[in-house]
Amino acid sequence: MRDRSQETKHGLQLDRVVLLGRTFEEYRRYFLLEPDDLTGKKVLDVAGGVSSFCAEAHNRGIKVTAFDPIYSLAAEKIRERSESDLESVYRSIGRVPTYRWGFYKNPDYMRKLRERASAIFFADYSAHPQRYAKGEFAAIAFSRQRI
Ligand SMILES: C[S@@+](CC[C@H](N)C(=O)[O-])C[C@H]1O[C@@H](n2cnc3c(N)ncnc32)[C@H](O)[C@@H]1O
């Protein structure tokens, strides 16, 4: 019998890094952050993209600088790319068998969170451009290895 275990293990297959943004709450859960411990501290968000982490963290008194090559672009260009990436991920993600929907519930709710994050990002990117540093982290391709 054909072994299909490898096929079903695949998550979402992407041919490049997509430009999507997560919220502060998603970062908190992923990285097990204790926001109260970070108040007043400086934090660098490498590959911040269109996440609202930087904006929301500042509202809590955490001094975040977000760092990403996309910050060399004007807001409209970033918006164009992120909207098109969100559309394409939204269309594909419901078909991914390995995706766990516990937190996100369904593709529509996931999309709402991404839209919320990017709306907060765009407002903050215009109002506080100094929080967003353009640049590329050379070692990011090796982030699965211990660096
Ligand atoms: C899926 S987004 C994640 C954004 C954010 N960290 C989040 O979780 O919402 C991936 C981001 O990685 C950025 N990126 C890709 N290569 C990078 C590099 N070499 N250095 C810094 N950022 C990079 C992309 O521009 C994109 O904004």
The ligand as a Gaussian input file, in Angstrom:
#p B3LYP/6-31G(d) Opt

LIG

0 1
 C        5.323000      36.167000       7.266000
 S        6.047000      37.771000       7.512000
 C        6.060000      37.761000       9.273000
 C        5.909000      39.141000       9.835000
 C        5.843000      39.198000      11.360000
 N        7.054000      38.725000      11.998000
 C        4.662000      38.426000      11.890000
 O        4.852000      37.345000      12.468000
 O        3.550000      38.910000      11.713000
 C        7.768000      37.465000       7.121000
 C        8.595000      38.751000       7.038000
 O        9.972000      38.397000       6.942000
 C       10.619000      39.444000       6.243000
 N       11.961000      38.996000       5.825000
 C       12.281000      38.103000       4.869000
 N       13.627000      37.975000       4.773000
 C       14.153000      38.796000       5.722000
 C       15.502000      39.108000       6.132000
 N       16.552000      38.528000       5.534000
 N       15.691000      39.984000       7.137000
 C       14.633000      40.563000       7.752000
 N       13.336000      40.317000       7.397000
 C       13.118000      39.445000       6.406000
 C        9.643000      39.690000       5.098000
 O        9.867000      40.947000       4.477000
 C        8.300000      39.602000       5.813000
 O        7.859000      40.868000       6.224000

